[in-house]
Amino acid sequence: MLGFVTCYFLVAFIIYSLSDFLVWRLTFIRAREKNIRENARAEHQFMERGVHISDEEEVLEMKISKLYRTNKSVFILSGPTSIIRSIFEFALPIGVGIYTILLLWKVIP
């Protein structure tokens, strides 16, 4: 039984740490995207008039697209990790609680 409890806490640590890491990465990526957009606006204010706005928007979209492409795994993993974490936090404790109650019910007449 102690082995199961140890495994439970090990799995909990892995799920929580992965979930927290992905949230941190998503926050970082979104902050980086905001930074890219703000820098593009600032550059636009100081650029010479010969550069067209459509060219600037294309460069901006390329930078943001590269940011999302390089962090694709974070976006792919965030959904399944969220589902696994919610199952682990809600369904598993209820199941273990019901199982424990049934075991105690059988042991204690």
Number of C-alpha atoms within 10 A of each C-alpha: 6 7 7 9 10 11 12 13 11 12 13 15 12 13 19 18 12 17 20 15 14 20 16 12 16 16 12 12 17 14 12 14 18 13 12 17 17 12 13 15 14 11 12 16 10 8 10 9 9 6 10 11 11 9 10 15 15 11 13 18 14 12 15 18 12 12 16 16 12 9 13 11 11 18 15 10 13 18 13 12 17 18 11 13 18 13 13 17 14 10 12 12 12 13 11 11 12 12 12 12 12 12 11 11 10 9 8 7 5
